[in-house]
Amino acid sequence: MLYSVKQMAEMANVTIKTLYHYHKIGLLYPCKVTEAGYRLYGRKELERLQEILFYRELEFPLKDIKQMLDGDADR
């Protein structure tokens, strides 16, 4: 099942703007972008968002969360 930005935001209790920001900084990419430009998210992206929000609750900076979830390629 694929979820729209609005559906993802409602499920995670975040704003649509937050999801757009996470996409812009490379933290959370949609699994698909339609020809009309709509972002769609799947189960994998929903799980990643849950991880992001968990670390945000612990007050980790977004940069550190990205490194933890992606692995630090710079090391």
PyMOL CGO cylinders between C-alpha atoms (Angstrom):
from pymol import cmd
from pymol.cgo import CYLINDER

trace = [
    CYLINDER, 0.00, 0.00, 0.00, 1.19, 3.50, -0.80, 0.3, 1, 1, 1, 1, 1, 1,
    CYLINDER, 1.19, 3.50, -0.80, 0.46, 6.55, 1.30, 0.3, 1, 1, 1, 1, 1, 1,
    CYLINDER, 0.46, 6.55, 1.30, 0.21, 10.19, 0.28, 0.3, 1, 1, 1, 1, 1, 1,
    CYLINDER, 0.21, 10.19, 0.28, 2.12, 12.92, 2.09, 0.3, 1, 1, 1, 1, 1, 1,
    CYLINDER, 2.12, 12.92, 2.09, -1.08, 13.87, 3.89, 0.3, 1, 1, 1, 1, 1, 1,
    CYLINDER, -1.08, 13.87, 3.89, -1.73, 10.29, 5.02, 0.3, 1, 1, 1, 1, 1, 1,
    CYLINDER, -1.73, 10.29, 5.02, 1.86, 9.86, 6.24, 0.3, 1, 1, 1, 1, 1, 1,
    CYLINDER, 1.86, 9.86, 6.24, 1.72, 13.15, 8.12, 0.3, 1, 1, 1, 1, 1, 1,
    CYLINDER, 1.72, 13.15, 8.12, -1.55, 12.18, 9.81, 0.3, 1, 1, 1, 1, 1, 1,
    CYLINDER, -1.55, 12.18, 9.81, -0.32, 8.69, 10.76, 0.3, 1, 1, 1, 1, 1, 1,
    CYLINDER, -0.32, 8.69, 10.76, 2.91, 10.02, 12.25, 0.3, 1, 1, 1, 1, 1, 1,
    CYLINDER, 2.91, 10.02, 12.25, 1.38, 13.17, 13.75, 0.3, 1, 1, 1, 1, 1, 1,
    CYLINDER, 1.38, 13.17, 13.75, 3.81, 15.46, 11.93, 0.3, 1, 1, 1, 1, 1, 1,
    CYLINDER, 3.81, 15.46, 11.93, 3.20, 18.26, 9.46, 0.3, 1, 1, 1, 1, 1, 1,
    CYLINDER, 3.20, 18.26, 9.46, 3.36, 17.90, 5.71, 0.3, 1, 1, 1, 1, 1, 1,
    CYLINDER, 3.36, 17.90, 5.71, 6.06, 20.57, 5.80, 0.3, 1, 1, 1, 1, 1, 1,
    CYLINDER, 6.06, 20.57, 5.80, 8.14, 18.27, 8.03, 0.3, 1, 1, 1, 1, 1, 1,
    CYLINDER, 8.14, 18.27, 8.03, 7.97, 15.48, 5.46, 0.3, 1, 1, 1, 1, 1, 1,
    CYLINDER, 7.97, 15.48, 5.46, 8.94, 17.89, 2.68, 0.3, 1, 1, 1, 1, 1, 1,
    CYLINDER, 8.94, 17.89, 2.68, 11.89, 19.06, 4.77, 0.3, 1, 1, 1, 1, 1, 1,
    CYLINDER, 11.89, 19.06, 4.77, 13.02, 15.49, 5.48, 0.3, 1, 1, 1, 1, 1, 1,
    CYLINDER, 13.02, 15.49, 5.48, 12.90, 14.81, 1.73, 0.3, 1, 1, 1, 1, 1, 1,
    CYLINDER, 12.90, 14.81, 1.73, 14.83, 18.01, 0.93, 0.3, 1, 1, 1, 1, 1, 1,
    CYLINDER, 14.83, 18.01, 0.93, 17.67, 17.14, 3.34, 0.3, 1, 1, 1, 1, 1, 1,
    CYLINDER, 17.67, 17.14, 3.34, 17.82, 13.51, 2.21, 0.3, 1, 1, 1, 1, 1, 1,
    CYLINDER, 17.82, 13.51, 2.21, 16.52, 12.00, 5.43, 0.3, 1, 1, 1, 1, 1, 1,
    CYLINDER, 16.52, 12.00, 5.43, 13.31, 10.46, 4.10, 0.3, 1, 1, 1, 1, 1, 1,
    CYLINDER, 13.31, 10.46, 4.10, 12.69, 9.90, 0.42, 0.3, 1, 1, 1, 1, 1, 1,
    CYLINDER, 12.69, 9.90, 0.42, 9.34, 8.84, -1.01, 0.3, 1, 1, 1, 1, 1, 1,
    CYLINDER, 9.34, 8.84, -1.01, 9.37, 5.45, -2.72, 0.3, 1, 1, 1, 1, 1, 1,
    CYLINDER, 9.37, 5.45, -2.72, 7.63, 6.94, -5.73, 0.3, 1, 1, 1, 1, 1, 1,
    CYLINDER, 7.63, 6.94, -5.73, 6.89, 10.34, -7.22, 0.3, 1, 1, 1, 1, 1, 1,
    CYLINDER, 6.89, 10.34, -7.22, 4.01, 10.44, -9.68, 0.3, 1, 1, 1, 1, 1, 1,
    CYLINDER, 4.01, 10.44, -9.68, 4.15, 12.26, -13.00, 0.3, 1, 1, 1, 1, 1, 1,
    CYLINDER, 4.15, 12.26, -13.00, 2.09, 14.98, -11.35, 0.3, 1, 1, 1, 1, 1, 1,
    CYLINDER, 2.09, 14.98, -11.35, 4.77, 15.35, -8.66, 0.3, 1, 1, 1, 1, 1, 1,
    CYLINDER, 4.77, 15.35, -8.66, 2.89, 13.69, -5.80, 0.3, 1, 1, 1, 1, 1, 1,
    CYLINDER, 2.89, 13.69, -5.80, 5.13, 11.94, -3.29, 0.3, 1, 1, 1, 1, 1, 1,
    CYLINDER, 5.13, 11.94, -3.29, 4.08, 8.43, -2.28, 0.3, 1, 1, 1, 1, 1, 1,
    CYLINDER, 4.08, 8.43, -2.28, 5.42, 6.44, 0.65, 0.3, 1, 1, 1, 1, 1, 1,
    CYLINDER, 5.42, 6.44, 0.65, 5.35, 2.73, 1.40, 0.3, 1, 1, 1, 1, 1, 1,
    CYLINDER, 5.35, 2.73, 1.40, 5.77, 0.59, 4.50, 0.3, 1, 1, 1, 1, 1, 1,
    CYLINDER, 5.77, 0.59, 4.50, 9.57, 0.88, 4.44, 0.3, 1, 1, 1, 1, 1, 1,
    CYLINDER, 9.57, 0.88, 4.44, 9.37, 4.68, 4.46, 0.3, 1, 1, 1, 1, 1, 1,
    CYLINDER, 9.37, 4.68, 4.46, 6.78, 4.63, 7.24, 0.3, 1, 1, 1, 1, 1, 1,
    CYLINDER, 6.78, 4.63, 7.24, 9.11, 2.48, 9.35, 0.3, 1, 1, 1, 1, 1, 1,
    CYLINDER, 9.11, 2.48, 9.35, 12.02, 4.83, 8.66, 0.3, 1, 1, 1, 1, 1, 1,
    CYLINDER, 12.02, 4.83, 8.66, 9.86, 7.80, 9.69, 0.3, 1, 1, 1, 1, 1, 1,
    CYLINDER, 9.86, 7.80, 9.69, 9.08, 6.03, 12.95, 0.3, 1, 1, 1, 1, 1, 1,
    CYLINDER, 9.08, 6.03, 12.95, 12.81, 5.61, 13.57, 0.3, 1, 1, 1, 1, 1, 1,
    CYLINDER, 12.81, 5.61, 13.57, 13.44, 9.27, 12.77, 0.3, 1, 1, 1, 1, 1, 1,
    CYLINDER, 13.44, 9.27, 12.77, 10.74, 10.37, 15.19, 0.3, 1, 1, 1, 1, 1, 1,
    CYLINDER, 10.74, 10.37, 15.19, 12.11, 8.06, 17.89, 0.3, 1, 1, 1, 1, 1, 1,
    CYLINDER, 12.11, 8.06, 17.89, 15.54, 9.70, 17.65, 0.3, 1, 1, 1, 1, 1, 1,
    CYLINDER, 15.54, 9.70, 17.65, 13.97, 13.17, 17.47, 0.3, 1, 1, 1, 1, 1, 1,
    CYLINDER, 13.97, 13.17, 17.47, 12.17, 12.41, 20.74, 0.3, 1, 1, 1, 1, 1, 1,
    CYLINDER, 12.17, 12.41, 20.74, 15.61, 11.71, 22.21, 0.3, 1, 1, 1, 1, 1, 1,
    CYLINDER, 15.61, 11.71, 22.21, 16.69, 15.13, 20.86, 0.3, 1, 1, 1, 1, 1, 1,
    CYLINDER, 16.69, 15.13, 20.86, 19.23, 13.89, 18.32, 0.3, 1, 1, 1, 1, 1, 1,
    CYLINDER, 19.23, 13.89, 18.32, 20.00, 16.41, 15.56, 0.3, 1, 1, 1, 1, 1, 1,
    CYLINDER, 20.00, 16.41, 15.56, 18.70, 15.50, 12.10, 0.3, 1, 1, 1, 1, 1, 1,
    CYLINDER, 18.70, 15.50, 12.10, 22.25, 15.29, 10.75, 0.3, 1, 1, 1, 1, 1, 1,
    CYLINDER, 22.25, 15.29, 10.75, 23.12, 12.63, 13.34, 0.3, 1, 1, 1, 1, 1, 1,
    CYLINDER, 23.12, 12.63, 13.34, 19.90, 10.72, 12.70, 0.3, 1, 1, 1, 1, 1, 1,
    CYLINDER, 19.90, 10.72, 12.70, 20.70, 10.60, 8.99, 0.3, 1, 1, 1, 1, 1, 1,
    CYLINDER, 20.70, 10.60, 8.99, 24.17, 9.24, 9.72, 0.3, 1, 1, 1, 1, 1, 1,
    CYLINDER, 24.17, 9.24, 9.72, 22.79, 6.60, 12.10, 0.3, 1, 1, 1, 1, 1, 1,
    CYLINDER, 22.79, 6.60, 12.10, 20.12, 5.41, 9.69, 0.3, 1, 1, 1, 1, 1, 1,
    CYLINDER, 20.12, 5.41, 9.69, 22.27, 5.52, 6.54, 0.3, 1, 1, 1, 1, 1, 1,
    CYLINDER, 22.27, 5.52, 6.54, 25.54, 4.48, 8.10, 0.3, 1, 1, 1, 1, 1, 1,
    CYLINDER, 25.54, 4.48, 8.10, 28.38, 6.93, 8.11, 0.3, 1, 1, 1, 1, 1, 1,
    CYLINDER, 28.38, 6.93, 8.11, 29.81, 6.76, 4.59, 0.3, 1, 1, 1, 1, 1, 1,
    CYLINDER, 29.81, 6.76, 4.59, 32.41, 9.41, 5.45, 0.3, 1, 1, 1, 1, 1, 1,
    CYLINDER, 32.41, 9.41, 5.45, 34.33, 7.23, 7.90, 0.3, 1, 1, 1, 1, 1, 1,
]
cmd.load_cgo(trace, "trace")
